């Protein structure tokens, strides 16, 4: 998953400490305009203290999450989503830039290389606009897409909620 360790800031943001406010400035602070802002709008609305921001990326504790979806609504980049409660592969990147651009901006961003698509025997993985996605209805949780991803942005998810970074 991407974090401030894997990308750089394109500006020093000194505005309102809110994702919704910061996203108004050229898509955000980070050189990756697709990722988590890390300012915690999602954590601020969570009544169950299930979300923590660590190293610029929100993380959800599935044992505390009650599924109220306030965090989903609070994220201005729509990076939080509920996934079916079954083991499955999820792409932890929302980047849609071409591979070369992505590699310059982020060490773990999806580069649209298609290796995951070729490895997936169930046809669950597709790449559209240089971004991989997994159809949970087709995913068999075999893990082959996870194994071949050169950027390590596809992971197995067991929690029922995921944040793309």
C-alpha positions, 0 to 999 in steps of 0.5 A: 500500500502506498504511503508517504514513504513511497511518494513525495509531496509536491507542495508544503500544505499549510491550509486547513487540516482537512482532506476535503480542503486540501484536495481542492489544491491541484488534487492534493499534496502528494505527487500521486494525485490519486492517493490518500490525502492522509489528513484524516477526514475519515477518522474524524467522522468515525464514531468507533475509533476504527480509523487511524492515519499512519504515515500519511495513509488511513488504515481501518481496524476491522475489529472496531469497524461497525460498517456505518459507512461515514468514512466512505462518504467523508473521503473526497477521493472515494478511496474507501469501499466495502468489499464482500466478507470473503477472502479476495484480492484487492488492488490497493492503488487508485492511480490511473497514470501510465506506468512510466509516470507512476514509477516516477511518482510512487514506488508501489503504484499500479503500472498497468503491466497486465501480469495480474490479468494474465495470471488470473485464471478466473478472469476476475482481474482487469486493467482499465486506464492503466489501473488493475481492478478485481471483480469480487464475484469472480475472485477465487482468492487463489492469490496468483495476481498477488504473487505476480504483481511487481509493484506489490499493490494487489493484496489479499483482503479478509476484512470486508472494508478496504482503502485504496491508497 
